[in-house]
Amino acid sequence: MLALRLYCKPPAGLSSTQAYSAPFSHDRKPYDWAGVEGTWRCFVCFMDYRDLFEFNYHFQGNRNPEYFDDEYQEAIRPVELRLEVIDPRLTAGSSASSPSFPLVNPNYPPLFFKGVSSAAHNGDAAVEGHVRLLADGAIRWFFVTKYDGVTQ
């Protein structure tokens, strides 16, 4: 757990939800308009596969309603992402603008990134992806993890 540095609590309160309120966010690269680069931490919660099987194939019939009780404990995994934005000059000939992803605003070109995902219960995985501004103003993140070179 110490490797994930979960003991470092982020600031709380409404002001900490504002853009660029994270520590070191003002030190970002000038082309990192989305604030991609840095360390991201989250918890992934899911139904353990044994519980999922029991839920679907319970001896009294499937869809056992007991799993919806407040006492049910889902599986929880802390995950840390360390991301680095790739210099746009190195990705200029890539799929930055294509018919399926038109360039909406030249001030916010697609950002490509790479990095590492670490979890407490399994090894590190390579991460790669991109961030794009959509026509409706939303920001779309896309990334995949790779274990031993295989996309997951």
Secondary structure, DSSP 8 states (H G I E B T S, - for coil): -GGGTTT-----SGGGGSTT-STTGGGS-TT-TT--SEEEEEEEEE--HHHHHHHHS-TT-SS-GGGGSTT---EEEEEEEEEEE--GGGSTTSTTSBTTB----TTS--EEEEEEEEESSS--EEEEEEEEE-TTS-EEEEEEEEETTEE-
